[in-house]
Amino acid sequence: MRVDVLSIFPEALEHYLSQSLLGRARREGVLDVRVRDLREGASDAHRTIDDTPFGGGAGMVFAPEPVFRAVELFDCPRPLFLLSPSGRRFDQGMARDLARTPGTFSLLCGRYEGVDERIASHLVDGEISIGDFVLAGGELASLVVIEAVARLIPGVIGNDESSVEESFSSGLLEYPQYTRPARFRDWSVPEVLMSGDHARIARWRAAEALWRTIVRRPDLIALKGGLEEAEVQLLAEHGYPQGSGEVLAQGVARAAGDDAFEERGKK
């Protein structure tokens, strides 16, 4: 996979992209990330990339000429996405789409008060937002997108099954994880995880993932159309409240900060 990132702070991006999982994937040739300096598109001695907005107002705006020129100069692969609060909300589904064919895309990191609308309307192929909040620029957002997508590429993470079991991959949050020691202070690892019974462990994990989603993100349960009968039975099997209405009601209460509601003990 090839990803081009255009930014006025290429060194900051390179530092992160050279570390850990992404750095190893780049060194092994599994992931081709090319960080481009937007100022290469500037035509003046000061390498100016922005200008004051027409109509007045605070801040500066990325000018169209240097941005268009930079994209054309580097022949950035398409689709080209602008990181913007106005964009489509980035989620695991979009990460999966980007990880598939054609296997290339580019990210344009805005700064200041935004970009000239002609960039958004006539240069990029779409806009991506990582959430309903405002950052100083698109650099952090671009790293979020690259890492989320890269993890889905075979060979990037050591155990490809990890990306399948992680939160949101199945529409649910991930089940809780434990490691040694089996007992730490007053807290013990659930007995089922030390049983060696893989079928029982799998059902426990499925129940925990389901319950954790109900408690912390009931909106995800609603998004998938509520609980199926088999899921209700799975919860009952592991000691959680029976009946989809009761379960969801308590999940909503928990999400709203109802301290009287407590998660049941793990079997």
C-alpha positions as CSV (number, residue, x, y, z in Angstrom):
1,M,0.0,0.0,0.0
2,R,1.2,3.5,-0.8
3,V,0.0,6.6,1.1
4,D,1.2,10.2,0.4
5,V,0.8,12.8,3.1
6,L,1.1,16.5,2.3
7,S,1.9,18.8,5.2
8,I,3.8,21.9,6.1
9,F,5.4,19.9,9.0
10,P,6.8,16.9,7.2
11,E,9.5,16.3,9.9
12,A,7.0,15.9,12.6
13,L,5.1,13.3,10.6
14,E,8.3,11.4,9.7
15,H,9.3,11.1,13.3
16,Y,6.2,9.3,14.3
17,L,5.9,7.2,11.0
18,S,9.5,5.9,11.5
19,Q,8.6,4.4,14.9
20,S,7.1,1.1,16.1
21,L,4.7,-0.8,14.0
22,L,4.5,1.7,11.1
23,G,8.2,2.2,11.0
24,R,8.8,-1.5,10.8
25,A,6.2,-1.9,8.0
26,R,7.9,0.8,6.0
27,R,11.3,-0.7,6.4
28,E,10.1,-4.1,5.4
29,G,8.4,-2.6,2.3
30,V,4.9,-3.6,3.4
31,L,3.8,0.0,3.7
32,D,5.0,2.8,1.5
33,V,4.3,6.2,3.2
34,R,5.7,9.2,1.4
35,V,5.6,12.5,3.4
36,R,5.5,15.5,1.1
37,D,6.3,19.1,2.0
38,L,3.5,21.3,0.8
39,R,5.8,24.3,0.7
40,E,7.5,22.7,-2.4
41,G,4.5,24.0,-4.2
42,A,5.2,27.6,-3.3
43,S,6.7,29.9,-5.9
44,D,8.2,32.8,-3.8
45,A,11.4,32.9,-1.8
46,H,9.6,32.7,1.5
47,R,7.8,29.5,0.5
48,T,4.4,31.0,1.3
49,I,1.5,28.6,1.4
50,D,-1.3,30.8,2.9
51,D,-2.9,34.2,2.6
52,T,-5.5,36.4,4.3
53,P,-9.2,35.4,3.7
54,F,-11.4,37.5,1.3
55,G,-14.1,39.3,3.2
56,G,-11.9,39.6,6.3
57,G,-11.7,37.5,9.4
58,A,-9.1,36.1,11.7
59,G,-6.4,33.7,10.7
60,M,-4.9,32.6,7.4
61,V,-6.1,30.3,4.7
62,F,-4.2,27.8,2.5
63,A,-4.0,29.4,-1.0
64,P,-5.1,27.2,-4.0
65,E,-2.0,27.8,-6.2
66,P,0.7,26.3,-4.1
67,V,-1.5,23.4,-2.9
68,F,-2.6,22.5,-6.4
69,R,1.0,22.8,-7.6
70,A,2.3,20.5,-4.8
71,V,-0.2,17.8,-5.5
72,E,0.7,17.9,-9.2
73,L,4.4,18.1,-8.6
74,F,4.4,14.9,-6.4
75,D,1.8,13.2,-8.6
76,C,0.0,12.1,-5.5
77,P,-2.1,8.9,-5.8
78,R,-5.8,9.1,-5.8
79,P,-8.2,9.3,-4.0
80,L,-6.9,12.4,-2.3
81,F,-8.6,13.3,1.0
82,L,-8.5,16.6,2.9
83,L,-8.4,16.2,6.7
84,S,-11.2,18.5,7.8
85,P,-13.9,18.8,10.6
86,S,-16.4,19.0,7.7
87,G,-15.5,15.6,6.3
88,R,-17.1,12.1,6.6
89,R,-16.6,10.6,10.1
90,F,-13.7,8.2,10.0
91,D,-14.5,4.8,11.5
92,Q,-13.4,1.2,11.2
93,G,-15.6,0.6,8.2
94,M,-13.8,3.4,6.3
95,A,-10.4,2.1,7.4
96,R,-11.4,-1.3,5.8
97,D,-12.4,0.4,2.6
98,L,-9.1,2.3,2.3
99,A,-7.2,-0.9,3.1
100,R,-8.7,-2.6,0.0
101,T,-8.1,-1.8,-3.7
102,P,-6.7,0.1,-5.3
103,G,-4.3,0.2,-2.3
104,T,-3.3,3.8,-2.6
105,F,-4.6,7.2,-1.4
106,S,-3.3,10.6,-0.3
107,L,-4.0,12.8,2.7
108,L,-3.9,16.6,2.7
109,C,-3.2,18.2,6.1
110,G,-4.9,21.6,6.4
111,R,-3.7,24.3,8.9
112,Y,-4.7,27.7,10.2
113,E,-8.3,28.7,9.4
114,G,-8.7,26.1,6.7
115,V,-8.2,25.9,3.0
116,D,-9.5,27.9,0.0
117,E,-12.8,26.3,-1.0
118,R,-11.5,25.6,-4.5
119,I,-9.1,23.1,-3.0
120,A,-12.0,21.3,-1.3
121,S,-14.3,21.6,-4.4
122,H,-11.9,20.9,-7.3
123,L,-8.7,19.3,-6.0
124,V,-9.5,16.7,-3.4
125,D,-11.8,13.7,-3.9
126,G,-13.3,13.9,-0.4
127,E,-12.9,15.0,3.2
128,I,-12.2,13.0,6.3
129,S,-12.9,13.9,9.9
130,I,-11.7,11.9,12.9
131,G,-14.3,13.5,15.3
132,D,-16.4,16.4,16.3
133,F,-13.6,18.6,17.6
134,V,-11.1,21.0,16.2
135,L,-7.3,20.5,16.0
136,A,-4.6,23.0,15.0
137,G,-4.1,21.0,11.8
138,G,-4.5,17.7,10.0
139,E,-1.2,16.1,10.9
140,L,-2.5,14.2,14.0
141,A,-5.6,13.2,12.1
142,S,-3.5,11.9,9.2
143,L,-1.6,9.7,11.6
144,V,-4.8,8.3,13.0
145,V,-6.0,7.4,9.5
146,I,-2.7,5.8,8.4
147,E,-2.3,3.7,11.5
148,A,-5.9,2.5,11.5
149,V,-5.6,1.5,7.8
150,A,-2.1,0.0,8.1
151,R,-3.2,-2.4,10.8
152,L,-5.5,-4.0,8.4
153,I,-2.8,-4.7,5.8
154,P,-1.5,-8.3,6.0
155,G,2.0,-8.5,7.4
156,V,1.9,-5.1,9.2
157,I,1.0,-6.5,12.6
158,G,2.6,-9.7,13.9
159,N,-0.6,-11.6,14.5
160,D,-3.2,-10.9,11.7
161,E,-5.9,-12.3,14.0
162,S,-5.4,-9.4,16.3
163,S,-6.9,-6.9,13.8
164,V,-10.0,-9.2,13.5
165,E,-10.6,-9.3,17.2
166,E,-10.0,-5.7,18.0
167,S,-12.7,-3.2,19.0
168,F,-15.2,-2.2,16.2
169,S,-14.0,-4.9,13.8
170,S,-17.2,-6.9,14.6
171,G,-19.3,-3.9,15.5
172,L,-18.6,-4.4,19.2
173,L,-15.9,-3.3,21.7
174,E,-13.2,-5.8,22.4
175,Y,-13.4,-8.1,25.4
176,P,-11.1,-7.4,28.4
177,Q,-7.6,-8.8,28.4
178,Y,-5.4,-10.1,31.2
179,T,-1.8,-11.3,31.6
180,R,0.4,-12.5,34.4
181,P,0.3,-12.5,37.4
182,A,-2.9,-14.5,37.9
183,R,-3.5,-12.5,41.1
184,F,-2.4,-8.9,41.6
185,R,-3.2,-7.3,44.9
186,D,-6.8,-8.1,45.5
187,W,-7.7,-8.7,41.9
188,S,-7.7,-12.1,40.2
189,V,-7.8,-13.1,36.5
190,P,-11.2,-14.7,35.7
191,E,-11.0,-18.5,36.2
192,V,-12.3,-19.3,32.8
193,L,-9.2,-17.8,31.1
194,M,-7.0,-20.3,33.0
195,S,-9.2,-23.3,32.3
196,G,-7.6,-24.3,29.0
197,D,-11.2,-24.8,27.6
198,H,-10.9,-22.8,24.4
199,A,-14.6,-23.1,23.5
200,R,-15.7,-21.9,26.9
201,I,-13.1,-19.0,26.7
202,A,-14.5,-18.0,23.3
203,R,-18.1,-17.8,24.6
204,W,-16.9,-15.9,27.7
205,R,-15.1,-13.4,25.5
206,A,-18.1,-13.0,23.2
207,A,-20.3,-12.3,26.2
208,E,-17.8,-9.8,27.7
209,A,-17.5,-8.0,24.4
210,L,-21.3,-7.8,24.1
211,W,-21.8,-6.6,27.7
212,R,-19.0,-4.1,27.5
213,T,-20.5,-2.6,24.4
214,I,-24.0,-2.4,26.0
215,V,-22.5,-0.7,29.1
216,R,-20.1,1.7,27.3
217,R,-21.4,2.2,23.8
218,P,-25.2,1.3,23.7
219,D,-25.3,3.3,20.5
220,L,-23.4,0.5,18.7
221,I,-26.0,-2.0,19.8
222,A,-28.8,0.3,18.5
223,L,-26.9,0.7,15.3
224,K,-26.9,-3.0,14.6
225,G,-30.6,-3.2,15.3
226,G,-30.6,-4.3,19.0
227,L,-29.8,-7.7,20.5
228,E,-30.5,-11.0,18.8
229,E,-32.1,-13.8,20.8
230,A,-28.8,-15.8,20.8
231,E,-27.0,-12.8,22.3
232,V,-29.6,-12.4,25.0
233,Q,-29.2,-16.1,25.8
234,L,-25.4,-15.7,25.8
235,L,-25.6,-12.9,28.4
236,A,-28.0,-14.9,30.6
237,E,-25.6,-17.9,30.4
238,H,-22.8,-15.7,31.9
239,G,-25.0,-14.1,34.6
240,Y,-26.0,-10.9,33.0
241,P,-29.6,-9.5,33.1
242,Q,-32.0,-11.3,30.8
243,G,-34.2,-9.5,28.3
244,S,-32.9,-7.1,25.7
245,G,-35.0,-4.2,27.0
246,E,-33.6,-4.5,30.5
247,V,-30.0,-4.9,29.3
248,L,-30.2,-1.9,27.0
249,A,-31.9,0.2,29.6
250,Q,-29.1,-0.5,32.1
251,G,-26.5,0.1,29.4
252,V,-28.0,3.5,28.7
253,A,-28.1,4.3,32.4
254,R,-24.4,3.4,32.8
255,A,-23.5,5.5,29.7
256,A,-25.3,8.4,31.3
257,G,-23.2,8.1,34.5
258,D,-25.6,6.3,36.8
259,D,-23.2,5.3,39.6
260,A,-25.9,3.0,41.1
261,F,-25.4,0.6,38.2
262,E,-22.4,-1.7,38.5
263,E,-21.1,-4.2,36.1
264,R,-21.6,-7.8,37.2
265,G,-18.7,-9.9,38.4
266,K,-16.9,-11.9,35.7
267,K,-17.4,-15.6,35.7
